[in-house]
């Protein structure tokens, strides 16, 4: 008889209903036993649809954390509350899956990592696009060394007009930002994971609030209110790594472009390259000839067990539960997600100051010295 992992959901809104609860409900080893939301109706509806017969409903997440039946908590709330709820959950002896981005600020993300280490509980972040079939395949090629030293990459998260107008997405105070922290975070996470490079050196970034000021704008989810659109509609960053690699990040909810695509990356290495812009394409050189191979990935999911197909969200949930049951490291490690948050914050900081942001104190001192010398000259 296998152990049942009993899960509590904190935040029963869109991402919980669209991703977490449907995926977890398909895993035999899982029971959804507790649901919490500030709106009681949302929590009750989730409990009725996905919960056990004795599932409990809470309005205060701290009361849910006192429920001794709960082994694992999924945090599906707005960005500004990720850190507080996650840390409280870890300290209540629960493993935690927190939705992306890890936190609103890098300082909060660091506190989350420290709490996981202090409590010995598992913590992971919801970067589900790592678990997409094409991403999974590309990562295996990277691990095998097919591309050699990956020294240049692009992280793509570009929408022409797809601004989320519901909830708190447009609220800078609650979210910490717009397209960069919402969808740019996925592409950056994927790119760093492919490169296996988590040591940034410096960041130069720009953010724009240009199209968000327009009234009655065309948009996939209806026109937005310019008065409530307090976050950037596009952002761009140039990231240099300590080993000399460079990453270009581009992200938008609204941009006048036809070249769109999100949760994608382009990789350029010494032995070959890859991109996800038109399916998964691998490029290289053999016997003095250039080649391009299109990798065929059937469906959107990953085949497992009896060749049944699972979605990327189901793949993510299954491996997360497996990590708990078999005491493994989660695929998305909190230390990796922390670096993503640090880089995002650096892009925002650079955009505000108009200056590069350095991750090393020595680099900061060197930059000051160069500026001083130029003035003296």
Residue pairs with C-beta under 8 A, 6 or more apart in sequence:
2 28
2 29
2 325
3 29
3 325
4 29
4 30
4 31
5 29
5 30
5 31
5 71
5 72
5 321
5 324
5 325
6 30
6 31
6 33
6 34
6 69
6 70
6 71
6 72
7 24
7 30
7 31
7 32
7 33
7 34
7 70
7 71
7 72
7 73
7 74
8 32
8 33
8 34
8 35
8 36
8 64
8 65
8 67
8 70
8 72
8 73
8 74
8 94
9 16
9 20
9 21
9 32
9 34
9 35
9 36
9 46
9 73
9 74
9 76
10 36
10 37
10 61
10 64
10 73
10 74
10 75
10 76
10 77
10 85
10 89
11 36
11 37
11 75
11 76
11 77
11 78
11 99
12 21
12 35
12 36
12 37
12 39
12 42
12 43
12 45
12 46
12 76
13 37
13 42
13 76
13 77
13 167
14 166
14 167
15 76
15 99
15 126
16 46
16 74
16 76
17 46
19 126
19 128
19 313
20 74
20 76
20 97
20 126
20 313
20 317
21 32
21 46
21 49
21 50
22 50
22 313
23 311
23 313
23 314
23 316
23 317
24 30
24 32
24 50
24 74
24 317
24 321
25 32
25 50
26 310
26 314
26 317
27 317
27 318
27 321
29 321
29 325
30 317
30 321
31 52
32 47
32 50
32 51
32 52
32 55
33 51
33 52
33 54
33 55
33 56
33 67
33 69
33 70
34 51
34 55
34 56
34 57
34 58
34 64
34 67
34 69
34 70
35 43
35 44
35 46
35 47
35 51
35 55
35 56
35 57
35 58
36 43
36 57
36 58
36 59
36 60
36 61
36 63
36 64
37 43
37 46
37 59
38 59
40 57
40 59
43 57
43 58
43 59
44 57
47 55
47 56
47 57
56 64
56 67
58 64
58 67
61 85
61 88
62 88
64 70
64 73
65 73
65 88
65 89
65 92
65 94
66 92
70 94
71 94
71 95
71 324
72 94
72 95
72 96
72 97
72 324
73 85
73 89
73 94
73 95
73 96
73 97
74 96
74 97
74 98
74 99
75 81
75 82
75 85
75 86
75 89
75 96
75 97
75 98
75 99
76 99
77 85
77 99
78 167
78 168
78 174
78 175
79 101
79 103
79 104
79 174
79 175
79 176
79 181
80 104
80 173
80 174
80 175
80 176
82 98
82 99
82 101
82 102
82 103
82 104
82 108
82 112
83 103
83 104
83 105
83 108
83 109
83 111
83 112
85 98
86 96
86 98
86 112
86 115
86 123
87 111
87 112
87 115
89 96
90 96
90 112
90 115
90 116
90 118
90 119
90 121
90 123
91 115
91 119
93 119
93 121
94 121
95 121
95 122
95 123
95 324
96 116
96 121
96 122
96 123
96 124
97 124
97 125
97 126
97 320
98 112
98 123
98 124
98 125
98 126
99 125
99 126
100 125
100 126
100 127
100 185
100 186
100 189
100 337
101 125
101 176
101 181
101 182
101 185
101 337
101 340
101 341
101 344
102 108
102 109
102 112
102 125
102 334
102 337
102 338
102 340
102 341
103 109
103 112
103 341
104 175
104 176
104 181
105 176
105 341
105 345
106 338
106 341
106 342
106 345
109 337
109 338
109 341
109 342
110 338
112 123
112 334
112 338
113 123
113 334
113 335
113 338
115 123
116 122
116 123
116 334
122 323
122 324
122 330
123 330
123 334
124 320
124 323
124 330
124 331
124 332
124 333
124 334
124 337
125 332
125 334
125 337
126 316
126 332
127 185
127 186
127 189
127 190
127 332
127 337
128 312
128 313
128 316
129 135
129 186
129 189
129 190
129 263
129 312
130 136
130 139
130 189
130 190
130 193
130 316
130 331
130 332
131 302
131 312
131 313
131 315
131 316
131 319
131 331
132 263
132 300
132 312
133 297
133 298
133 299
133 300
133 301
133 302
133 312
134 276
134 279
134 280
134 295
134 297
135 190
135 276
135 312
136 302
136 315
137 280
137 295
137 297
138 194
138 267
138 274
138 276
138 280
139 193
139 194
141 147
141 274
141 282
142 150
142 194
142 195
142 196
142 267
143 196
145 271
146 271
146 272
146 282
147 267
147 268
147 269
147 270
147 271
147 272
147 273
147 274
148 269
148 270
148 271
148 272
149 269
149 270
149 271
150 194
150 195
150 197
150 245
150 267
150 268
150 269
151 244
151 245
151 246
151 268
151 269
151 270
152 245
152 246
152 247
152 248
152 268
153 191
153 194
153 195
153 245
153 246
153 247
153 248
153 265
153 266
153 267
153 268
154 191
154 247
154 248
154 249
154 250
154 265
154 266
155 184
155 187
155 188
155 190
155 191
155 247
155 248
155 249
155 250
155 251
155 264
155 265
156 187
156 250
156 261
156 262
156 264
156 265
156 266
156 276
156 277
157 179
157 183
157 184
157 186
157 187
157 249
157 250
157 251
157 252
157 262
157 263
157 264
158 250
158 251
158 252
158 255
158 257
158 259
158 260
158 261
158 262
159 179
159 183
159 220
159 252
159 253
159 254
159 255
159 260
159 262
160 252
160 254
160 255
160 256
160 257
160 258
160 260
161 217
161 218
161 219
161 220
161 253
161 254
162 219
162 220
162 221
162 253
162 254
163 169
163 170
163 212
163 219
163 220
163 221
163 224
163 229
163 233
163 253
163 254
164 170
164 182
164 221
164 253
165 219
165 221
165 222
165 223
165 224
165 225
166 221
168 174
168 175
169 175
169 178
169 182
169 231
170 178
170 212
170 224
170 225
170 228
170 229
170 230
170 231
171 228
171 230
171 231
172 178
172 230
172 231
173 230
175 181
175 182
175 231
177 207
177 231
177 232
177 235
177 344
177 348
178 212
178 231
178 232
178 233
178 235
178 253
179 231
179 232
179 233
179 234
179 235
179 251
179 252
179 253
180 207
180 232
180 235
180 237
180 251
180 344
180 347
180 348
181 344
182 253
183 251
183 253
183 262
183 263
184 235
184 249
184 251
184 344
185 340
185 341
185 344
186 262
186 263
187 249
187 251
187 262
187 263
187 264
187 265
188 247
188 249
188 340
188 343
188 344
189 332
189 336
189 337
189 340
190 263
190 264
190 265
191 247
191 249
191 265
191 267
192 198
192 247
192 336
192 339
192 340
193 336
194 265
194 267
195 245
195 247
195 267
197 241
197 243
197 245
198 335
198 336
198 339
199 241
199 242
199 243
200 239
200 240
200 241
200 242
200 339
200 342
200 343
200 346
200 359
201 240
201 241
201 242
201 358
201 359
201 360
201 363
202 239
202 240
202 356
202 357
202 358
202 359
202 363
203 237
203 238
203 239
203 240
203 343
203 346
203 347
203 350
203 356
203 357
203 359
204 237
204 238
204 350
204 356
204 357
205 235
205 236
205 237
205 238
205 346
205 347
205 348
205 349
205 350
205 351
205 357
206 235
206 236
206 237
206 350
206 351
207 232
207 234
207 235
207 236
207 347
207 348
207 351
208 232
208 233
208 234
208 235
209 229
209 231
209 232
209 233
210 233
210 234
211 217
211 233
211 234
211 254
211 255
211 256
212 224
212 226
212 229
212 231
212 232
212 233
212 254
213 226
213 229
214 226
215 223
215 226
216 223
217 223
217 224
217 254
219 254
232 351
233 252
233 253
233 254
233 255
234 251
234 252
234 253
234 254
234 255
235 249
235 251
235 252
235 347
235 348
235 351
236 248
236 249
236 250
236 251
237 247
237 248
237 249
237 343
237 346
237 347
237 350
238 246
238 247
238 248
238 249
239 246
239 247
239 248
239 249
239 343
240 246
240 247
241 247
242 360
249 347
251 262
261 276
261 277
264 275
264 276
264 277
265 275
265 276
266 273
266 274
266 275
266 276
266 277
267 273
267 274
267 275
271 284
272 282
272 283
272 284
272 285
273 282
273 283
273 284
274 280
274 281
274 282
274 283
275 281
275 283
279 294
279 295
279 297
280 294
280 295
280 297
281 292
281 293
281 294
281 295
282 292
282 293
282 295
283 290
283 291
283 292
283 293
284 290
284 291
285 291
298 309
299 309
300 311
300 312
301 309
301 310
301 311
301 312
301 314
301 315
302 309
302 310
302 312
302 315
303 309
304 310
304 315
304 318
310 318
316 331
319 330
319 331
320 330
320 331
322 328
323 329
323 330
323 331
342 359
346 357
346 359
347 357
349 357
350 356
350 357
356 367
358 364
358 367
